[in-house]
Structures are given as structure tokens and as C-alpha cells.
């Protein structure tokens, strides 16, 4: 069919719409020509298939397009279009359309109105008469919300009256239904044998899209698209190659590439020797370019392919023809799937020759080196925009290094000053995992080797192809870290790659890497594993004839309407190739479509078939079972879980007899046993559910009867519980031979909990450390008994076994392990208080000489005989010291040394101690220690205080390398003298709180320190004093005493009167303006005031916090009324005491208030004792006697100097210090108490009298 010229029709997108008077507008954004709203290609569903259109209009609803067609409507009398919501919206959006025409622009005729449609509906077709109309208007309504209402008009044209649209159809190509009608009449065998060409054509149209093919032909004026399509469509071999290349992403792009490649290189395809290879290249390149993306080492995100495909073909063909493919003969036999992985690559065309030749110039014929990206680059964070890579001054350097000009690789900035990164920059500047892996893919493809990128956790790798000695294809992982079990094809849902047969991209596979996905059973994982489908795909390709036939059986099944007939065909396909994943997927979909017609028993049968088929491709097994699982009843679910776990354990032990790449199978199984395994039940001797058989939590809401056996299945116990608590007798009966068997009543599947024999203690991994009073080494799950095995206690790092004790130790039953045999140990008590071992928990490593890897210095203080320290091999140890610190200062009395091997064994050593880690004192030394592994003791002549200990190896033994080169050992042990307690130099004060007395500061020094000068100093006022002393190193040091709490200043206050003029009433005197805070009034009324009822004086006694007492006199002379006077003056007299002014003295100790009252001659009616502002019931020096709340007297008890109510040695000491001029008694009241004979002086007589009283 000849291409139609524009005289038959005119596209609306080639005409201008009218914008005046708002005749054309879009509801959102702009009106688009030949694009959809998002500037993509217009597409609509036609016959349920997404079809792309190169011409049309896009206008977001609500929208209106108005055209002036007055110059055309006489000739082009029809408007034809397909309309709808752009198919890119995947079911979203909803609009309805109206089409109007007008002859005057005022009156509009409605030519068409649609029902609402969405992007999941087929396109609306219109063919309307617009003859002699002046204006044409297209309206799209949002139909409510305008969300995603991407209205489009595809292939919109005004056409001539007699133009036949069907003339645009290429008759050779029919709709899929045409072929289905033919094929559905025959059996699958007949179709495969007699109608194979029809099968191929049907699938070609199905993949490419009927309308996409027709539009490609219609829109190509050159006719070359039609020729390319005919080249494929009318040649059975070409059709087969095309279909076996795999899925097509962008069919329009694919046709466009086929057109270019075929029109320019059709002669290559007729080459008598290599034409078949070139044909494979052309088809594979067209499909791969239009479908697949490959990551570039220059940019993380995968970009659409943009290279010139024709030039790419020419380059790859030339590499092949020139013998530059590493395995040229092998390449010519590759299946289309493999060739597809070679033809499309991220590298630019102008760098392919360069990379191929440069790699060979670097590594010659050593293919392993040439293909290893690590041989070209360093692992560093990539930056390909560095100025130095583009600097003209570096041109010659880089040109020489990378042979750039030889292969016409541009260097420097672009003409506009921008930068274009190049592959050589990856080698020069380095990169991380994704740069490295993608360079690896580039290298493999320029050598003609199939490769594809994959992802691992936080990492990127790649697969590369090779063949074994039997010609079977195998795959290895380049830049591998996590293996096959953690390799997948998508990075957080993006940057996806296509593996063999595209099986990795099926909906049920674990394609994700980094994106957490629910796997069921309460398990979530952000680690994908669909990289394993590369192995399954290759297994199919390794049996290619079976794969081909099975593939075409699956395709034939698509032509049958009957689900039953389809299922039969899919099963026949599986009989041909049992691992065909497409067949299993099709059966799964059929089962789901049948709904309740498929019973749990049917699903169970399918699950068993999946397990049997894919045992050694376990990722496929678990993925398919994850689809089946929701359709199983509870009993069948349990059976499938058991069978799946058994299969995973088989895969874990796979050999090459069972599967080609058994190592990869084992890796995948190992990973799946951590995420997909569903054990029916579990048991543990310890932990939260110790001694219980616990059903998997997956079955928590299942009601069933559980049976379990502890004797190998001879007898069975039953339970309706999901947690079965075993008795001690039952637990003791568990053995490794019988295991624990569990099953569900009604099911024959038995799940075995494998019980393993316990581990016995080995002297190579566990020892008793009698110094530490503990065990050292492998102590996890260790338990011990001190009563000969009657009871057992769990051992932990805090366990200390002190005294003389016989102890049994064993590894307890834990998890599924039985307890091991017990071993006897004898611990002894260390009674030497002067050489008490220091536990390692109280020792910290500070510094040492160097350490050889694996022989850390910290090993010397880990209490273990299994670890050693050794300074760096091959180097003379410049630093031969070892420094530790204690948790507190200890009096070090001994150090012991446990030697290791000969090299570096200490011969002579010095021990230093320090309190600050800076100044060191030599504490002891020992020379000429024996050259053997016996413990060496270095005892100190005198125990010395130490916070830090330094051991210096002054001589060491050596082997052939000579002495004094290394230092080594197993342990240093430290011992303390516990009869001594260390305290830092400090100051002790006789009084440490606020006082009005002198304070004596006394220097306190630890043993071994000496005072320089006096060790005491008396403060009679606040200030500082510096003491001097000598430390262990005989160095003078100072410490400062500081007193700030002496206060001998008497408090003062002023008097305030509530009445200050002549009055007949009582006057209240209150103190204010105290000279200090917290001053107490010792006498006066309850509120501290005094009320005058007549003229007179009253002396307030006030006391500050330091004990200083002050006196403030209030005097009132302005009371005139006689009725306020008291009839009788208050008087106080005594024959036993001295009553003078406001004092009463010569009171004996232990005098009670009643006795005091009896010896006073007074007319007072009320008596109250006040001390420090509080009412008291005991008389002591300084106590205030308040009479009738009117008058107060300070009491002085003879001999009670300190005012504690007693006469004792404290008072005697105060008097002695006064007489010796040490601390003078300056307080007047205290001085009166000190005057024992009341002669007004304090002298030796008073001391004699007080001493006598004290003795009595």
C-alpha cells in the first residue's frame, strides 16, 4: 500500500485553533499538539490494547478546541478521530466529549455527545459530517472532579468525503482475534505441527500491537517501516527469532529501529556465511534498545537509550567480524536472549572501539584481567566533574595514558563550556560499587560476552555468562559481596534490569532491594532475591529445544477460550519443560479466575508440584507458594509449610548431580531458610519458652489437635494447646536419636525438630582461672554446680566462685542442643591479704608498644590463656612498656607474668607505679627470669599506692631473629595489699560549718607521704593556708586549706515602736534592720517583739547562725496612763545563783526548770526556756529564761562551756586550748561558764576544778 499523502486529509494538529474570545482553552496547563498533557506520546486503548499515535491533540478537561474550517469543509467534509483519556493514566481520569459545528459562530449544532469514559476504556471513534460548516468545536468535560482528566484526540483529521479509512490498513496483518479463530479449532499438537506460522504471526501482532503496527506503516511516508515489518512478518525464521528474543517494551520504537537497520543493512542479512548472525544482531538490538535500560558508570540513574542504533550495529558487527569478540564462535550459537544482553549497552558509540582496544593494550590476552574493572580503577567516591579532568594543561598526560586521540575520544570542555564525562574518567577518578560494576558490564559487552547488572544490599554487582565443558551456560557474579541469595534486579523499585526470559520481573518475585516488602508470615524484608531467576532462565535455555516447544505451547494456549483447554495445554507445556515458569504462572492465574471452583485440595496438589519442580530453584518455589498460600485451608497450609521447609533443606545441601550451579542454589536456600522457612513447631531447652513445644505463630488462630512424640514416633501425645509444656521427666527423656516429632491430627506429614548432642568442655576452649575465681574462654551457655550436680546455676561474667570449692561445669541444654558432659574443677581460696589478686574487671588498658594484628595488647589483661600479645612482626619494638590503670588507687604488692612463645618472652622487667599516669616511681624489678612458660613473679619490697602501673621489658628473649626485638606474653596479673587503704592527700577541719569559733585545719596524708613543716593550722578568721608535703617520689607538693565559714561579728538591729508619742496604751517594740540574715530573737514575745505596759527598758537578745549573740535595748518613756501600769514590779532574786542585770549564773549542770524555779525568789507567774529561737526543756549555757513574756535572763551553767547541757571532756578540751593560747574563749557567756570559782578570771584553778568534776 502506498503512503497516503496530505491531499486526502488534514490533521487538526497541523491547523491553528482559535484563541480569541476564549474559544479555545485547557482546564489545566496548556493545549498540546501531537503530545499528551505530560508531553509524552498520545496513547489510547484500542481493542483493549494500548496504541500509540504520532498525531493528535491534548487538552486537560474541562477544555475546548475551536477551529476555523471554512476554507476546508467544502472538500474535507468529514471529521474523524479517536478520543478518550490518555492511556498513560492507568485507569484514572474521567471525561465526556461533545462535538459541535457552526456556520456563523453564534449558532452551534451538536454533532456528537459521549458517555463518560476513563483511561481504562477503549477509545471513542467518531466519523462526523462537517460539510459547509465554518467552525468545528471539540469539548471535553471533567465530569465532576478534574483530577487526571487528560483528554486527548488521537489521529484527529478532516478527510475528504469519499476517503476510505480502511485503505490505510495493511491487509497482511490481521487482528489477534483472526488468528485465534483459526488456532482455536485445532489441538495444540496440530497447531504446533501444521499451523506454526500462524502461531508466530499471532504472537508477533500480540506483542507489537495491531494498531501500533498499522500506525507505524500509515505514518511512514517512505514505506520503509512496511518493508521492515514484512521482512519479519513474512519469514517464519525471522518471526521465530523475534519472538524468542523476548518481550518488547516500546513497539513503535522497535519498528522504527527495525526500519532503519533493515533499510540500511538489508544486504548484510543475505551474507552467505554470517548473514544469520547479523540477522540476530539486528533483531536483538531493535528489541533491546526499545525495551531495556543499562546502567552507566557515569550516572547512577538509568537513562533511556539515546545512542545511534544503526551505528551501534555497525560497530558491534565490526568487532565480531574483526575477531575482537572473545568467544566469536560461541557467540554465533547464542540464543536470542543472550545476544540481546550483548547488543545494548550504556557506553557511547564513540567509546566502544577505544574501550575494547585500550583494555587489550593493558592486559593483552589475559581475559580475566581485561574484564575485571578493579584492574582499571580505585574504590573512591566518584566525581567526574573535577576540573583537572578537563584542564587543557592535562591533555597530553591523559592522552598518553588512555590513548584518547588514537581513538578520537574528545578531550576538554565542550564548545559551550559545559562538561561531558567519559568512560576513561571512571578509570582515572575511580568510583564506588555501581561505577565499578557498570564498567565491568561495558568491558564484557565490548568483548561480546552477555552480562547484566544486579543489586545486592547497599551494593551493585553484575552477572557474566560463560559455558562449561559440556557447553552448558552458567553465570557468575562480578563485584560480588552478598552472593546469589541476596541479588535482585531493582533498586528501591527503580533502575530495574531484565534478566533471562524476563522471569525476574513477574509480579510475584522479590525484585526489590532496599524497599521493605511483606513476605507474609509476619516477615518483612528489604533484601530481594530474584537474581536467582537468571539461573532458572539459563536452565531453560540449556534445554533449548524443550524450551522452544514449551514456549510455543504456552502461546498456543492463549488462542483457546476454554479455561479447561488452556490448563490442559499449560500442563502439556510443563510435560515438555517442567521448569517453564510461564506455564506455572498461567495455571496460577487460571486457578484464581476460577475462584471457588478450585478447592484447597487442588491448590495443595499444585503446591506440591511447585515444590517438586523447583526444589533446586528455591526462589521460584517460595515465590509461587506465596501466591498459593492464601487459597489453602489451615490443614493444607501446614502440610505445604512442612514440605517447603524440607525442600529448602534439600536445596541447602544441593550437589552438582541435582542442579548445574549447586553453590548458587545453596546460597539462595541459605538465605530463604532465614526468611521463607515456616517450621511447624519449635522447641528450646532455654529461653522464654523453655521446655515447651511451641507451634508456629502463623497458626495462632488455627484450631487443631497436635500430636508429638519424644521416642521416635513409637508413642504419641496429643494436645489442643499451641504451647505444650513438657514435664521434667519428658524433657529428661529427649534424645538426639529420637528427636521431637510433631504432626497435626489428620495429616500424615511429620515435622521433625532435630535435637542435637550437647557439646563437651574442651581444655582448649575453657579453663578455670583460680585467680579470677571464674571460668575463662567459651562461657556461653555454661552452667556450674557446687553441690555435686544436684543443682545447677547459669554462669555469667559476674560469677565469682570464692573459697575452697569443688565445682562441676558443663554446657547446659540450650536451643535444640542437649547438655554436655560435666567436668570437675577445684577452686582454692587466696588468704594472703597482702597479695590479693586484682580482678581484670578493675583493670583498664592504657597504652603499650605496638601490636601485631590478631595479637592485641589488651589480651594481656583479659584473664584468658587462649589469647596473647605480640608486638609488630618484623619490627624492633621501640616501646617495650605496658601500662594499665586500676578502678581506684590500690597498694600494689606484686605482679606476675605468664609468658607466651619464645619470641619476645620477657627476661628482665621493671615495675613502676603512678598516681596520675605522668610521674612514675620505680617500685620493683626482676632480672634473668627463666626462658620458659612458667609464671614469673615480681614482688615489691614495699607495697606502694598505684592508680597506674607500668611494666617495662628491659630484656626479652628471641629466636633466630635475636633478643630484645619483640615483647610478647599471655597475661599480666596484679596483686594488692588490702591491709592498706589509700586516701588522697586532704584537709580535715575541726569545724566544717558556719561557726564563731576558731577552726583547726589538719593535713591528712596517705602512707609514704610526709609533711614538710606543721601539719595543723588554726584559723581565727576566714582565709587560706598552704601545707607542703613530699609524695612517694620525694617531690614537694602543696595543698591549700581554705576556711570561709568563721563569723565572729555580733549581730545588730534597730528598734521600731508602734506608738512613738505620749499614749495611755501599751507600746510594742519590734526589731528591724538586722545586720545579717537569719538572725533569731532569743527572748521577747512569740513574734519576737516586746510589749511595754509601762515605761521602762527591755533588752532583746539576738543570735546569728554562727552563734554570735548581740543585745539591743528598747526604752519607752511616753506611757502616761496610770491604768496601764502593773500593780507590782517583776522581781527576781536568788540565794543560790548570781542574778545580775539580765544574767543568772552559777547554775549547776543537770538542773531542771522546776529546780531552777524553786531556787528563785520571783513574783513571775510564767516561765519559758528558749534556745536558738526554739522553746526547750533543758537548761544549758546560753539558754534564755523568759518570765511572764516580759523579762528574759541568759542562763550560765558552770562548766558547760559548749552549751550542750553537760559537763564533759569537750568542755575540758575547750578550757585547755584556751589556757594554752590555742583557741581562745572569747564569747562572754562561754567565758562565765569557764570561770569555775567565779573569781572573774579563767586560770589554772578553774582547770583543776573542771578536771575534778570531769573525773567525777
Secondary structure as GFF3:
##gff-version 3
##sequence-region A 1 1256
A	DSSP	three_ten_helix	6	8	.	.	.	ID=ss1
A	DSSP	beta_strand	9	11	.	.	.	ID=ss2
A	DSSP	three_ten_helix	12	14	.	.	.	ID=ss3
A	DSSP	three_ten_helix	20	22	.	.	.	ID=ss4
A	DSSP	beta_strand	32	33	.	.	.	ID=ss5
A	DSSP	beta_strand	42	46	.	.	.	ID=ss6
A	DSSP	beta_strand	49	53	.	.	.	ID=ss7
A	DSSP	beta_strand	56	58	.	.	.	ID=ss8
A	DSSP	beta_strand	63	68	.	.	.	ID=ss9
A	DSSP	beta_strand	78	85	.	.	.	ID=ss10
A	DSSP	three_ten_helix	87	89	.	.	.	ID=ss11
A	DSSP	beta_strand	94	102	.	.	.	ID=ss12
A	DSSP	beta_strand	108	113	.	.	.	ID=ss13
A	DSSP	beta_strand	117	118	.	.	.	ID=ss14
A	DSSP	beta_strand	124	129	.	.	.	ID=ss15
A	DSSP	beta_strand	135	141	.	.	.	ID=ss16
A	DSSP	beta_strand	151	159	.	.	.	ID=ss17
A	DSSP	three_ten_helix	165	168	.	.	.	ID=ss18
A	DSSP	alpha_helix	176	183	.	.	.	ID=ss19
A	DSSP	alpha_helix	188	194	.	.	.	ID=ss20
A	DSSP	alpha_helix	196	208	.	.	.	ID=ss21
A	DSSP	alpha_helix	210	218	.	.	.	ID=ss22
A	DSSP	alpha_helix	224	233	.	.	.	ID=ss23
A	DSSP	alpha_helix	236	245	.	.	.	ID=ss24
A	DSSP	alpha_helix	251	265	.	.	.	ID=ss25
A	DSSP	three_ten_helix	268	270	.	.	.	ID=ss26
A	DSSP	alpha_helix	275	291	.	.	.	ID=ss27
A	DSSP	alpha_helix	309	321	.	.	.	ID=ss28
A	DSSP	alpha_helix	328	332	.	.	.	ID=ss29
A	DSSP	alpha_helix	336	343	.	.	.	ID=ss30
A	DSSP	alpha_helix	349	363	.	.	.	ID=ss31
A	DSSP	alpha_helix	367	371	.	.	.	ID=ss32
A	DSSP	three_ten_helix	373	375	.	.	.	ID=ss33
A	DSSP	three_ten_helix	387	389	.	.	.	ID=ss34
A	DSSP	three_ten_helix	392	394	.	.	.	ID=ss35
A	DSSP	alpha_helix	395	402	.	.	.	ID=ss36
A	DSSP	three_ten_helix	405	407	.	.	.	ID=ss37
A	DSSP	alpha_helix	423	429	.	.	.	ID=ss38
A	DSSP	alpha_helix	433	446	.	.	.	ID=ss39
A	DSSP	beta_strand	451	456	.	.	.	ID=ss40
A	DSSP	beta_strand	459	467	.	.	.	ID=ss41
A	DSSP	beta_strand	473	478	.	.	.	ID=ss42
A	DSSP	three_ten_helix	484	486	.	.	.	ID=ss43
A	DSSP	three_ten_helix	500	505	.	.	.	ID=ss44
A	DSSP	beta_strand	517	520	.	.	.	ID=ss45
A	DSSP	beta_strand	523	525	.	.	.	ID=ss46
A	DSSP	three_ten_helix	530	532	.	.	.	ID=ss47
A	DSSP	alpha_helix	533	541	.	.	.	ID=ss48
A	DSSP	alpha_helix	544	557	.	.	.	ID=ss49
A	DSSP	alpha_helix	563	576	.	.	.	ID=ss50
A	DSSP	alpha_helix	581	594	.	.	.	ID=ss51
A	DSSP	three_ten_helix	595	597	.	.	.	ID=ss52
A	DSSP	alpha_helix	600	614	.	.	.	ID=ss53
A	DSSP	alpha_helix	618	628	.	.	.	ID=ss54
A	DSSP	three_ten_helix	629	631	.	.	.	ID=ss55
A	DSSP	alpha_helix	634	652	.	.	.	ID=ss56
A	DSSP	alpha_helix	662	675	.	.	.	ID=ss57
A	DSSP	beta_strand	681	684	.	.	.	ID=ss58
A	DSSP	beta_strand	692	695	.	.	.	ID=ss59
A	DSSP	three_ten_helix	697	699	.	.	.	ID=ss60
A	DSSP	beta_strand	706	709	.	.	.	ID=ss61
A	DSSP	beta_strand	717	719	.	.	.	ID=ss62
A	DSSP	beta_strand	723	725	.	.	.	ID=ss63
A	DSSP	alpha_helix	728	733	.	.	.	ID=ss64
A	DSSP	beta_strand	740	744	.	.	.	ID=ss65
A	DSSP	beta_strand	751	753	.	.	.	ID=ss66
A	DSSP	beta_strand	766	769	.	.	.	ID=ss67
A	DSSP	beta_strand	774	777	.	.	.	ID=ss68
A	DSSP	beta_strand	782	785	.	.	.	ID=ss69
A	DSSP	beta_strand	793	794	.	.	.	ID=ss70
A	DSSP	beta_strand	805	811	.	.	.	ID=ss71
A	DSSP	beta_strand	823	827	.	.	.	ID=ss72
A	DSSP	three_ten_helix	833	835	.	.	.	ID=ss73
A	DSSP	beta_strand	836	837	.	.	.	ID=ss74
A	DSSP	three_ten_helix	840	842	.	.	.	ID=ss75
A	DSSP	beta_strand	843	848	.	.	.	ID=ss76
A	DSSP	three_ten_helix	857	861	.	.	.	ID=ss77
A	DSSP	beta_strand	869	870	.	.	.	ID=ss78
A	DSSP	beta_strand	881	898	.	.	.	ID=ss79
A	DSSP	beta_strand	906	914	.	.	.	ID=ss80
A	DSSP	beta_strand	921	926	.	.	.	ID=ss81
A	DSSP	beta_strand	936	956	.	.	.	ID=ss82
A	DSSP	beta_strand	968	969	.	.	.	ID=ss83
A	DSSP	beta_strand	971	976	.	.	.	ID=ss84
A	DSSP	beta_strand	986	989	.	.	.	ID=ss85
A	DSSP	beta_strand	999	1004	.	.	.	ID=ss86
A	DSSP	beta_strand	1010	1012	.	.	.	ID=ss87
A	DSSP	beta_strand	1016	1019	.	.	.	ID=ss88
A	DSSP	beta_strand	1023	1030	.	.	.	ID=ss89
A	DSSP	beta_strand	1036	1043	.	.	.	ID=ss90
A	DSSP	beta_strand	1054	1057	.	.	.	ID=ss91
A	DSSP	beta_strand	1067	1072	.	.	.	ID=ss92
A	DSSP	beta_strand	1080	1081	.	.	.	ID=ss93
A	DSSP	beta_strand	1090	1092	.	.	.	ID=ss94
A	DSSP	beta_strand	1096	1103	.	.	.	ID=ss95
A	DSSP	beta_strand	1109	1116	.	.	.	ID=ss96
A	DSSP	three_ten_helix	1122	1124	.	.	.	ID=ss97
A	DSSP	beta_strand	1132	1133	.	.	.	ID=ss98
A	DSSP	beta_strand	1138	1140	.	.	.	ID=ss99
A	DSSP	beta_strand	1143	1147	.	.	.	ID=ss100
A	DSSP	alpha_helix	1153	1158	.	.	.	ID=ss101
A	DSSP	beta_strand	1161	1162	.	.	.	ID=ss102
A	DSSP	beta_strand	1167	1171	.	.	.	ID=ss103
A	DSSP	beta_strand	1174	1176	.	.	.	ID=ss104
A	DSSP	beta_strand	1184	1187	.	.	.	ID=ss105
A	DSSP	beta_strand	1191	1197	.	.	.	ID=ss106
A	DSSP	alpha_helix	1209	1219	.	.	.	ID=ss107
A	DSSP	alpha_helix	1228	1234	.	.	.	ID=ss108
A	DSSP	alpha_helix	1244	1255	.	.	.	ID=ss109
###
